């Protein structure tokens, strides 16, 4: 049977029956275009989850719950059923519009609502600090890595970018929207700074997804792995940032592969 859109969507969502899953995976191995489509769908899912899942986990506002308290549930005949459904629909629409409209409101007020926006804000805040961009300097790199590893709950590593002209300044712990974030700051001979942020993803993925975005003039090259999310940020052009990002990814992958299991 040919691979349908329903098969692809169910596969991306992890809902595809085992009898069809192997067929889809065989098709992915043969068809690069289909593999790229699946990767893009996963990227979109991750972006939506990153933006909205924390809101969907919240309890509905008390004022909306209170607004339904006076809805009569008993009326003569079947009229009360329609009234109850209408009230429920109104509540759901109101809650949905309120939650999904919050991203625009929060962003307008300067509060980051996605990983890339947070990464750009953190970069601007600390990379631009001439006096104290980090809590622990590069001279104590081993202690810095141990501390961040302990605070994040998984192994954190600081890539070596000296061959690319960027030396480690140090790092710090940053509060995130959902999870704490490790921040490493790098600097080149021209005092241009680059930051790498690492945190545990809210929704781990079995496939590495690479993305590029520009937030408020700051370029952000980021990727999501099974256990970590990374964001490399700087005021560099896209080609430079992507080249640096590939080196960082390669180093981290090699270190992970060489680590004792």
N, C-alpha and C positions, 0 to 999 in steps of 0.2 A: 504494500500500500504506500502511496506517496506521502511525504511529510506535509502535513497541513499546518495552517496558522494556529489552529487549536493545539496541535502537538507541540509547536514551538513555544507558545505562551505557557502551556502547562509545564513544559520542561524547565523554562526559566523560573517559574514559580515553585518548582519542586513538587508539583502535583501530578506529574505524568505517571501513568501506570507502568509497572516494571516491564510488561510485555511490549510496550512501545518505546520505552526509554532507550533500550539498546539500539533500536532502529534509528532513533534520532542521533545518538552518539556516533553511529557508523556514518550517517549522512554528514555530520559535522566534520568528521575526519576527511571526507572526500570533497567537501564543498566549502572553500574559504569564504565565499560570500555569505553562506548560511551561518558559519561560525562568527563572522563579523556582525551579523544581525543579532545573534544571541548575545554577543558581548555588549552591543549597544543597548539591548533591552535590559540587560543586567545593570548597565550603567544608569539607565533611567530609573530603574527600581531603587537602586542605591541612593540616587539623588533625592527621590521622593521620600524614601524612608528617613534619610538624614534631615530633610526639611520638616516633615510632618509627624513622624511617629511619636515624638515626645509629647506633642499636643494631644494626639489621639489617646494617649495613656492617661491624660488628666481627667478628673471627674468633671461632669458638666457644671457650669456656674450655678451657684445656689439660686440666683434670681430666676434662672430659666426653670429650674426644678420647682421653685415656689410658684411660678406662674401657672403650672399645671395642677396645683393642689386643689383648686376650686372647680375643676372640670367635672360635671355630674356624670356618673357612670350608670345611672338607672333612670330610664325614661320609658314611657309607654311604647309598646311595639318595638321596632328595631331601629328607631331613630337615634337612640343613644350610641349605637355602634358606629354610625357614620360620624357623629360628633367626636367620639373618642379617637377614631382614626384621623380625623381632620386635625385634632389637637396634637396628636402624636407626630403627624407629618409636619405641622408647623414648628413643633419643638425641634425635630431633627434638622429641618432646613435652617432654622435659626442657629442651632449649635454648629452645624456644618459651615455656614457662612462666617460665623464668628471665629471658628478655629482656623479655617483656611484664609480668612482675611487678616489674620494676625501677622502673617509673615510680612505683608506689605507695611503694616503699622509699625512692627518692631524694627524692620529695616529702615524705615523713614526716621525712626527715633535713634538710629545708630546702634541697635543691638544686633549682633550677628546671629543668624538663624541657621546657617549651614557651615560645614567644615571649612569650605574655601573662604567664606566671609570671615570666619573666626581666625583662620590662618593669616589672612591679609591684615586684619586688625592687630593681631599679636605681633606680626612682623613690623608694622608701622610703629607700634608702641615701644618695642624693645630694641629693634635694630637702629632706631633713631635716637636712642638714649646714649649720649656720649659719655655719661658718668658711670652708670651701673646697668649695662644691658643684661648681665648675668648674675646669678647668685654664687656660683662656683666657677672659678676660672680654669683655663686649659691646663695650668700647671698641676691641677688635681683631677685630671680627667678620670682616672680609675675610681676615685671616690664619687665623682659626679655620676658616672655610669651606674655604680652600685646603688647610690641613693635613688636615682630615677627608676631603676629596675625594681627596687623595693616598693616605691610609691605607686608605680603603675601595675605591679603584680605580674609582669612578664619581662623577659630579657630585653633590655634596651642597649643599643650600640651607637657609637658616634663614628660616622664614616670619616676617613682620612682624605681630605680634598687638597692637600698641599701640592700635589702634582698639577692641580688645576689652578693654582694661585690663591686658593682660599685656605687660610689657617683657622683652626678652632679658637674661638675667643673664650667659650665656656658654655654654660647652660643653666637652666632653671626649670622649676615646675610651674605650670600655668593652669588655672582653673578653666575647665571647658563647660560647654552647655550640658553635656551628659557625662563625660568621663574626664579625669585629669589628663593633661597633655605635657609631654616632655618637650622642651625647647632647646635646640642647639643653635648657637650663633657662630657664623664664620665671617672672616673679613679678609679682603685682598690688600695689595700694596697701595691701592688708591682709596683705602678706607671705605670701600663699597662692601656692604654687608649682605649676607645670605642667611636665611634661617631654615632649619629643618624641624618640623613638628611631628611628634609621634604620639599616637593614642590608640586605645583599644576600640575597635569599631562596634557600633551598636548592633549592626547586622552583618556578621562575618560572611564572606563569600569564598567559595572554593576556587574561584577564578580571579586572577589578578586583573584589575581594571585600571588603565592609565587615562588620566584626563588633564586638561589644561584649561585654566580660567584666568580672567583678569578682574580683580576686585579693587575698585577705587585706585586704579593705576598701578597696583601691585600684581605682578605675574605669579600665579600659583600652579605648580605642576604637582599633581597628587595622584596617589594610587592606593588601592584598598586590597589587602591580602586577607588570608583566612583569619589571622590573629591581630593584625596591625593596620592602621591607617597612617599614611605618611603624606606630608605636604611640604614641598620645597618652595620657598617664597623669596622674591627679590625684585628689585627694579632693573631687570634685565630684559632683553628682547626674548621672544619665544624660542628661537633657535638655541640661544645660549642656555636658557633655563632647562630646556628639554635635554640638551647634551649633558649638563650637570646632573639632571635627574637620572639619566640612564647610568651614569657612573655610580651614583649613590645606590640605586637599585641593585646594580651588579655587585657592589661591595657587600651590601647587606645580605644578598642571597648567598654569596660565597661564604660569608661568616656563619650564616645560619646552617649551611650544609656541612661546614667543618666543625660545628659545635658538637660536643659529646651528647649522645642521645640517652 
